[in-house]
Amino acid sequence: MIYTILLGVLGLDIVVLVHELGHFAVAKLSGIEVEAFSIGMGKKLVSFIFKGTEYRISILPVGGYCKMKGEEQFSRALKEKADVIPYEQGSIFSVSPLKRIATYFAGPFANLLFSIIVLSIIWFSGFAIHTYSNRIVLISDYPEVFHSIDNPADKGGLKTGDTILRIDNHTIKTYADIQDIVYKSPSKPLIFTVIRNGRKIKLTITPALDKDSGAGKIGVSPYIQPVVQSVKEQSAADLAGLRANDRILSVNGKIVRTYLDILAALSAKPKILKMEVLSGSKKSEKTVIPFYTDKGNTPLGISFASETIKQRQSNPFKSIAKGTEETFNNFFLTVKSMGMLFSGINLNKAVSGPIRISYFVGEVATQSFKDGFKTGTTTLFRFLSIISVALCFANLIPIPIFDGGLILFTFLAIVIRKPIKPVIYYRYQSIGIFILLILFFLTTFGDISFLFSKG
């Protein structure tokens, strides 16, 4: 877990560094003096000064900051109860309101630009997606595995073995396509076109809101054929003699149609699993002795065959168009997800703080690099682009102390055509700090609970 978190912190630092570099670049262009630029927070470890800016590496390797000239003038104005912040050349309060707005906006814009660049490079280079077919299983058919019944898929008339061809006007080729549309559509009726026993059927299904994630769900799982893709060395499956390309036909006398039948057999915690296996054209019986973790998990050491969808390289113009389109799709999905916060979701689970985000980034990196360097890099940076877009949106929310709040406050100064009094500015920021502390304690509590659940 430590390795996962360290990788996650590094990934999150990249996104924050991009944000702060945006502020830094526009501040310099606007004539604002940047007193310090730090990678990390807290006490500085090493530093050097270049062209009037102190560059630091600080002790806490989380985030960073861009310290602009003006804090001292603001503090002095508060202390002296002045009506305006004293003018001082190079201060952020010495430049025009439009330049201040540009400086505040530069951080979120840098995050948006980072996502466009990263995704454009990914589309230009080509990539592969590991997923499963568009054939589905109802999770209600496996209550011993999922403990879930009466889901939207059941109510809408889907059946195990159905192949989903279309959802509304979207062509479905893989299970990832199903997930992508359903995830974005809680409480929205969707028209499913499926093929069942050779004939097409249209069904209307309304995804339910998953209160733990804020996403839509219908209660299906991919129909994964019980064909072994790989076996982990020294695992229970390896010791039993299972090998890649073996097809598991039955477990303890029960026919296996999908991998879920194996999980169903394990739910009873048997001491042994008698597996009938087809290796090429030869049938044999393997005896697997499972072991159970403290949390009841049973890692047999088997991964099942998935589908690899390869996206060929695109030309530069198409790559930029695709990268931009995907970035703004992620941005609008973030906006929509924000609205879900007021629809009764579980905030402890659905809202993530820096700790949990770092863990997710690290987990994505750790798992993806197992499939090769290019696959790992592509998956990691695609995930970082999503976080970067989320950081862009979050900072544009007009909450005091966030960039969006500072932009709003500066815009008000333009409207009323006079500087905002420092005491009003201070009260405004105090509200922001209070909101930030509430968010910090809420997300930190949820993050720590999440990490304990991971063991």
N, C-alpha and C positions, 0 to 999 in steps of 0.2 A: 504493500500500500504506500510506503514511503516513496518508492520510486515513481509510482503513479502520481502522487501529489506534487513531487518535485517537477516532473514533466508538465503538470498542469499549471503550476506557478509560472514556469518559463513561458508557456503559451499565453497565459493571461497577461503577463508582463509585456509581451510583444504588442498586444492590443492597446494596453494603457500607454505604452511608450509612443505608439503611433498617435494617440489622442494628444498627448502632451507636446509632441513635436509639431502638431498642427498649431497649437497655441503659440509655441516658441517661434515658428517661422513667421507668422503674421504679426506677432508682437514686434519682432525685429524690423519687418518691413514698414510697420506703422510708426516707428521711432520710439517704441516703448523699450526701456532698458530691462533686460532679463537678468535679475541678480543671481539666480541659481537655477540649474536644471539638474534634477536628481533621478537616477534610476534606483528605485527602492525608497523606503521611508525610514524615518528615525535618524539616529546618530550617523553622521557620515563616516565612512571607512577610509576612502581615498578621495582626493579632489585635485583639480588644477584650474587655473583661471586662463581664459582665452577671450580676448576682445571684450573685457568687462563682465563676462559671465563666468560664474564658478560652476564647473561641471563636477557632479558628485556621484559616487556609488555609496548608497547608504546600507545600514546594517540589516534592515528588514527587506527581504527580496520580494516584496509585493507592491506592485504599482510604481508610482513615481510622481513627480510634480514639477511644475514650471513656475518659479516664484518671480513675479514681476514687480518692478518698483512702484511704490504707492501705498504699501501697507503702513509705513511709518507716518506718512502724511494723514492717512485716514485716522490712525490712533491719536495723533496730535489734535486733529479737529474735534474728535469726540471729547478728549480731555479738556479742551478749551471751550467746548460747547459752541463751536463756530458754526455759522450758517453754510459755509462752503469749505470744501477740502482745499488746503493751501496748494497753490500752483508750484510745481517744481519740474523743471525740464527733465523729460525722460520718464515721468510717472505715467501710469495708465490713466490717471485722472487729468493729465495735461493734454491728452490728444482729443480729437473731436469725438462726439458720441458714436458716429458712424464707424470710426476706426476701432473704438472699443467693442462695438457690436461685432465687427469683422473678426476681432481677436477672440472674443468669446465663442463665436460660431465656428472658428477654424478647427477646434478640437473635434466636435462631432462630424464636421465635414471631412476631416482627415480619416476618421473611422469609416465613413461611407466610401471615400475614395480607395482606402485600403481594400475593402471588400470587392469593389469593382475590379481593381488591378489583380487581386489574387484569383478571383473567379475567371477573369478574362484569360489569365495565364493557364489556368486549369483547362479551360475549353480549347485554348490554342494547342496545348500539349496532348490533349486526349486523356481519357480516364476510363476506369472500369468500375462498375457497381456490382457488388455481390448481393444477390437477393434470391427470391424463390419465385415459382410460377404463380400465375393468377388464379390457380385453383385453391379453394378454401375449405376449411374445416370449422364447423360450429364448436365453440369452446364449451357450449352447454352439453355437448355429447360426451364430454370428459369432465364430469363434476368432481371426480376424485383428484384431478390435476388443477383445475381452475376455480372450483368452488363458486361457479357463477352460472345462473340460469335465467331464463326469460329476458334475453338481451334483445336489442333492436333487430339484429339479424334474424332471430327466431320469430319475432312479431311480424317482420316484413316478408317472411316466407323463404329465406335462404335455406339451403340444405347442404350438408357435408358432401363434398364432391363437386359442387357447382364451380364452374369456371366463369369468372367475371370478365366480360368483354368491354363494357363501357360503364362509366358513371357520369350521368348527365351527358355533356358533349365531349367528355374526355375518353380517349381510347386507352384501355388498360392492357398492358403487356406483361407486367410483373406485379408481385405482391407489394413492392415498394410504391408503385403507382396508386394502389388501393390505400395504403397507409397515408400517402401524401394528401390525398383528397379528403379522406375521412377525418384525419387529424385537424384539418382547417375548418371543418364543417359541423361543429356541435350544434344540435337543435335545428339544423337545416335539412329539410326533406331532399333526398337525393334519388334519382331514377337509376336503378341498376339494371343493366342488360346482361343476363347470364345465359349460359348454355347448359342444359340439363338433359341427359339422355338423348342427345342429338338435336334438341330443339331449343330455340331462343325464347326466353321469358323476360318480361319487364316487371320489376318490383320497385315499390317505393319504400325506402328505409330512411329513418331519421336518426343519425348518430346521437348517442347520449353524451352528456358532458361528464368527462372523467374529472371528478373534483380534486384528485390528487395531482393532476398534471395540467388541467385546463384545456385538454385536447378532446377531440371527438373520438368515440369508440362505438363499435357495433357488435363486438363479441365474436370475432372470427380469428382464426390462426392460419398460417400457410399450410397447405397440404404437402408436407415434406415426405418424400418417398424414403423408406427405411434402408437407403443404400449408403454404406459407410464411405465417407470421403477420406477421412484420415483417422488414425488411432494414436493416442498419446503414449509415448514409451513408458513402460512400467505401470501403466494404468490397469484397472480391473479388466478392461476389454482386451488389452494387449496380452496380459497374462493368460487370458482364456483362448487366445489364438485368433481373435478377429483381425481382419486385414482390410485395407482399402479395397473398394468395389464389392465387398461382400453385401449381400442383400439378406436382411433379417426377415424370415418368413413367419416365425411364431416365437412367443415367449411363454414358458410354463404352460404350453398347450393351447394358448390363445393366439388366433391369427393376428398378425401385425400388418396393418394397411398403411399407417403413417407412423412417424416417430412418436406421436402422442400415445400410441398403444403401448410403447415401451415405458413411457413415463407413468401411464396408468398402472402397469404391472409393478413398477417400483413404489407406487404410493402405499402399497400394503407392507412395504419394508420386508420383502422376502429375504431369507438367508442366502439363497442361490437363485440364479436365473438360468433355466434351461432354454437355450436359444437354438432354433432350427435355422441354419444358415445356408444360403445358396452361393457357392463360390464358382463362378463360371457356370458350368453345367452340373456341378457336383454338389449334392446336399450333404450336410454334416450337422452334428449337434455339438454346440459349445456350452461349457458350463462356466458362467460368470459369477464370481463371488463379489458382490457389491460391498462397499463400506459406506457408512453414513456419517456425515459431519455432525457437529453439535447442533447445528440448525436444521438438521434433517435432510440436507442436500445429499445427492448421490452422484458424484462425478465419475461416470463410467469411463471417460476418456475417449468418447466417440464424437466425431463431428459428421454431420450428414451432408450429402451432396447438395450444393446450391447452384444457382445459375449465375454466370458472369456476363453482364451486359457491357460491351465495349463501345465507348463513344470515340469515334475517330477524331483526328486532329481537325480543327476548323481554321479557316483563313483569319488573318488578324482582325478584319472589320466585323466578321460574324462573331468572332470570339469576344470582342468588346461589347457588341450588342447583347450577346447571351449573358456575359458577366454583369452588365448593367441591369438587364431584365431580372436576373436571379437576385441581385442585390435589392432592388426595389420590391420584388415579391416578398423577400425576407423582411423588409422594412414594414410593409403593410400588414404582414402576418404578425409582426411584433406589436403594431398599433392595435390590431384586433385582439391579440392576447391580453393586452393591457386592459381592454374592456371586460375581459373575462374575470378580472380580479374582483369585480363587483357583482358577480353572478353566483356567489355562494361557494367558491372553490376553497379547498383546504390550503390556506396561505403558508402553513408550515412546510408543506410538501411541494406546492406548486411554485413558490417563490424561492429562488436560490440566491445565496450570498457568495462572496469570493471563495470561501472554503469549498463549497459544493461545486461551484463552477470550475475551480482548479482541479477538483477530483474528476469531473466529467471530461475536461480537456485531456488530463493525463490518462484516463482510461481509454479514451478514443485513440490517443497516440500509441499507447502500449499495445492495444489489440490490433490496430491497423498495421503497425510495422511488422507484425508477424506474417503479413501477406506480401511483404516486400517493401523496399524503400520508397518506390514511386507511389504505391498504393497508400502507404502510411502517410507520406508527405501530403498527398492529395486530400485524403480524408481529414487529416489534422487541420490543414489550412482552410478547407471548406467549413469545418466546424468553427475555426477562429473567425472566419468571415461572418458567420451568423452572430457570434458574440460581439463582434465589432459593430455590426448594424444595431444590435440591441443596446450597446453602450452609446451609440450615436443618438438613438431615440430617447433613451433614459435621460441623457444630459440636455436634451431639448425641451423636456417637460418644464413648464414655468414654475418650478419649485425654488424658493429662495436658496441661494448658495450653489445651485446647479447652473450650468451655462445658460439654460433656457430662462431661468429666473433672472439672471444678470442681464440677459438680452432684453427681457421685458422691462426691467427697471430702467435700463438705459434708454429704451425707446420712449418710456413715459417722460423722461427728461427732455427728449426732443419735442414731444407733444406739448408739454407745458412751457417749453422754451426757457427753462431755467434749471440750474443744478438741483439735484435732490439733496435735502439737508442730511448731513452725516448721521444724525441721530435716527432719522427715519430709515436710512440705509442700514444702520446697525440693527434696528428692531426687525427689519425685513430679513437680514441674515440670521438673526437669532431664531426666528421661526424656522428657517431652513435647517439650522443645526439641530433643532429639536426634532424635526421630521426625520432628519438623517439618523439621529440616535435611535429613534423608534424602529426605523428600517434595519439599522445595524443589529439591534438586539433581537428583532424578529427573525431575520435571516440567519444570524449566528446560532441562535437556539435551534432552528430547523436544520442547519448545516451539521451541527454537532450530533444531533439525534440521528441524522442520516449516516454520518461516519460510524457511529456506534452500531447501527443496524448492519453495516458492512463488515463489522468485526475488526 
